[in-house]
Amino acid sequence: MNIVKQLAKSIEGASRNITTDNFFTSTQLAEDMLKKQITMVGTIRQNNLDIPNEMKPSLSREVHSFLFALREHITMV
């Protein structure tokens, strides 16, 4: 998280967007970036504790289906 925050320091308050891979992405980082007027798009690892159980892969879910999870200003698909 600190690496992304340091790299994004120069665009704070500029209403920009950053893209992260699954090594850096977390809901906490997304929340921190929003406070600095920076939006974020990223992939997240399946074993990340931020992922609700309903969003994790399931054999009972139809193939190629998708879910949306919303929390304030954060959306997870």
Secondary structure as the mmCIF struct_conf table of DSSP 4:
data_model
#
loop_
_struct_conf.conf_type_id
_struct_conf.id
_struct_conf.beg_label_comp_id
_struct_conf.beg_label_asym_id
_struct_conf.beg_label_seq_id
_struct_conf.end_label_comp_id
_struct_conf.end_label_asym_id
_struct_conf.end_label_seq_id
HELX_RH_AL_P HELX_RH_AL_P1 ASN A 2 ALA A 8
HELX_RH_3T_P HELX_RH_3T_P1 LYS A 9 ILE A 11
TURN_TY1_P TURN_TY1_P1 GLU A 12 GLY A 13
BEND BEND1 ALA A 14 ALA A 14
STRN STRN1 ARG A 16 THR A 20
TURN_TY1_P TURN_TY1_P2 ASN A 22 PHE A 24
HELX_RH_AL_P HELX_RH_AL_P2 THR A 27 LYS A 35
TURN_TY1_P TURN_TY1_P3 LYS A 36 GLN A 37
STRN STRN2 ILE A 38 GLY A 42
TURN_TY1_P TURN_TY1_P4 GLN A 46 ASN A 47
TURN_TY1_P TURN_TY1_P5 LEU A 49 ASP A 50
BEND BEND2 ILE A 51 ILE A 51
HELX_RH_3T_P HELX_RH_3T_P2 ASN A 53 MET A 55
BEND BEND3 LYS A 56 LYS A 56
TURN_TY1_P TURN_TY1_P6 LEU A 59 SER A 60
BEND BEND4 ARG A 61 ARG A 61
HELX_LH_PP_P HELX_LH_PP_P1 GLU A 62 GLU A 62
TURN_TY1_P TURN_TY1_P7 VAL A 63 HIS A 64
STRN STRN3 ALA A 69 ARG A 71
TURN_TY1_P TURN_TY1_P8 GLU A 72 HIS A 73
STRN STRN4 ILE A 74 MET A 76
#
